[in-house]
């Protein structure tokens, strides 16, 4: 998933790095229901939206179990919120409640840019168990739960589960984290100065993140093509894919029949590996 937030704040600043607490007064909030949609922009007749319209306008989702979010602006119908991973979006004001003024993000570790995070080598059984939990979960644009999930939410949850590091929500922002580990067969997408910084001593590693873009159609410009992301494990790429209707695993060469491989990035440096 790669969809940019539509908000007066996010349009000017990175959705990952903004800390509006230094700019304005905010409140903390939690959803009233187990799961609520967060949208790209305020929408008229929100209650009457078809599922197709909700999907088209969905930025992401949040649940009662997720960290509290910041309420930046609020009126009777819509409120601008920021999630712990940096995502901005619009939430119906009737869908949340304010909570105590505490620092709910204090212990959250965001993924650094251009740096590796050192962790113990995770047990393969732990990763397999995580993957098994999402077998049969359908693909849903903007989805973040077992009721429906998209590619970047899956990657975000896996990296958080294994390494305790919170990635940004969308794939464009995730691509700014960690370090490049290899160039691709299409270096036109990777500037020369970035290719020069690619470590080549270990070109493949478990939990490397691979970034793609859909192959173009005859009428489709490169700038309009949807981005995609997956994770390497056991020499396969695991990803949530619309054309496979959910979680799937396949060799990289198979994926390249449908996507251009942009680059691969590494988040973790494994101790004693």
N, C-alpha and C positions, 0 to 999 in steps of 0.2 A: 504494500500500500504506500502511495506517496501522494498525499493531498495536502496542500498548504492551507492553513487556517485563514479565514476571512474575518478579520477584526481590526479595529482602529489601532490596536497596539501591535498585533502580530504582523500587520502589513508593513510596519516600519522596522521591526526587529526580529531576530532569530527566535523561533518558537522554543528553542532549547535553552538559550542563555539568559532570557529576560528574567529579571527579578524585580517585579513591580512593587514589592514591599518598600523599596526606597523611593518610589515615585508617588504613591498614593495610599490612602487608607484602604484596607481590604478586610474581609471577614472570611471565616472558615465555614465550609459547608459539607454536608453528606447527603446522598440521595435518600428520598423517602421510601423508594422501592428497591428491591434487590438489584435491579438493573435498569439504567436509564441511558438514553441516547444523548450524545452531545453533537450539536450541528455546526456546520460551517458558518451559518448566518441565521439571524432571526427569520422565522417563517410564519406567514399568515395562515390561519386555519390549521395550526399545528395538529390539533386533535383529530382532524379529518384526513391526515396524510395517508396515502396508500403505502404499502410496504415498499413498493418500487420507488416512490418519492422519498421515503425515509432513507432508503439505501443510497440514493443519489446524493442526498444532502448530509449524510452522516459523516461527522469528523472522526468520532471514536465513541467509546462507551465507558461508563464507570459503574462500579458496584458498591454495595454497602461495605464489602470487605476491603476495598481499595483505600489508600490513604485519603484523608480529607483533602478537598480542593480549595483553592482561593477564589473568593467571589470578588471580582474587581469592579463590576458595575451591575446594578440591579434596578429593574423597574417592575411594573405589575405583571408583564408578560414574559420578558426574557432577561437573562443575566449572562454577563460575560465572565467565564471562569478560566482558571489555569490549573492544570493537573500537575501532579508531582513530577512527571516526566517532561514537563515544559510545554505540553500541548495547550493551545488556546482553543476555545470553542464557546458556543452559545447553548445554554441550558434553559428550558422552560422554568420560570421562577416557581411554579407550582410543584416542581418535581424534586425540590431539595429543601432542607432545613438548615439553619445555622447551628453551629456547635461551638463549644468552648474555645476561647482564644488561647490556643496552645501552639507550639511549634511542631506540627505533625510531620514535618519533613526532616527533622533534625538528624535522624539516623539513616536517611536514604543516601546511598552512594551512587552518584551519577557517573556514567562511563566517561573517562577523560578523552580529550582529542589528542591524536598523534602520540599517545602513550599506551603502553601495555599494563595490564593489571596482573600482578603476580598472585597466583592461587595454587593450592595443592591440586595435583592431578586428580580430576574427579573419577569416581568409579564408573565404569561403563554400565554397570547394572543400574545406577542411579539415572543415567541418561535414558537408557532403554525404558525404564519405568515411566519416566516423564513422557516419552514419545507414545507409549502404549495408552496413556490416559487420553490422548487426543485422536486415537483411531476412531473413525466414524463421525468425527465432528465436522459439520458442513462448513464450506467457505462462506463468509459473509463480509462484504465490504465494510470496513470500520468496526467489525466485531472483535470482541476481546474475551469472550467466554466460551464454554463448551456448547452453548446454544448456537454458536457461529463465530468464526474467527477469520482474520485475514493474515497475509504473509508476515507483515511486520510485527503484528501483535504476537504471533507465534515465536518469532525470533526474540522479541523483547522478553517474553515469559521464560523461554529456555535459558537465556543468559542470566536472568535474575535468579532462577532456580538453582543453576549450577554454580554461579560465581558471586551472587549477591550484588550484582551491578545492574543498575537501571539504565537501559538504553532509551534514547528518544523514541517517540511513538511511530513516526513515519520513516520510510526507508531512505529518503533524501537526507534526513538528519542523522540517521544511523550511519550513513556512509562517511560521516565526518569523525567517527569515533575509532579508536585503536590505530593500527598502522597497516599500510598497504603491504601485502606479502608477495604479490606476484603481478606482473603485467598480464594482459590477456591476448587473445589472438586478434583483437581489434584495438590496437593501441591508439587509434584516433580519439577514443574517449578518455584517454589518460595522458595529461600533459607530460612533456619530456622531463621536467624537473621532478615530477612525482614518480615517474618510472625510475629515475636515478636513485630515489630513496628506498626502493623496494628491497627488503632483505631477501636474499636468494639462497641462504644456507638451509632453509627448511621450507620449501615451497608449499607443502600441504601439512595441515595440522587439524586435529579434531576441534570442532566448534569454531573454525574459521567461518566468517560470514561472507557469502557470495552475493553480489549485486548484479541485477539484470535489467534489461528493458525489452519489452515485446518487440519481436521482429516487425518491421513496418509493412503495411499493406500498400498497394499502389497509390492510394490517395492520402496516405497518412504521413504527415511531417514528423521528423524525429522528436520535435519539442512536444508533441501531443501524445506520444507513446507512453503507456503506463509502465512505471517501474515495479520491480519485483525483487524479493530477497529470500534467501534460504541459508541453511547452516550445514556445514560438512560434518558427517559422522559416519564412521565405518566405510570410508571411501565412497559414500553416496551423498547426494545433496537432499536434505529434508526440507520440505517447504509446503505451505498451504497454497493451493493452486485452484483457481476457478475452473479451469478446463479439466481438472482431475477431481473436482467436487470436494476438496478437503485436503487433509494431510497425505502427502505422497513422498516416496523416496526414489531416486533414480540417478544414474551416472550423469556427470556433468555433460558428456558428449550428447546424451539424449536431450537434455534441457536446451542445448544450443540449437536444436532443430526448431525451437519455438521462440527462443530469446537470444538477444545479444548479451554476452557476458561482459559487464563493464569493468569490474575489478573485484578482488578478494581482499578482505581486511581481517586482521587478527586483533582480538580483544584481550586475550589472556596470555600470560607467560607462565608455564607450569613449572612448579618447583621440582627439582630433581628429575626433570624430564630430558 
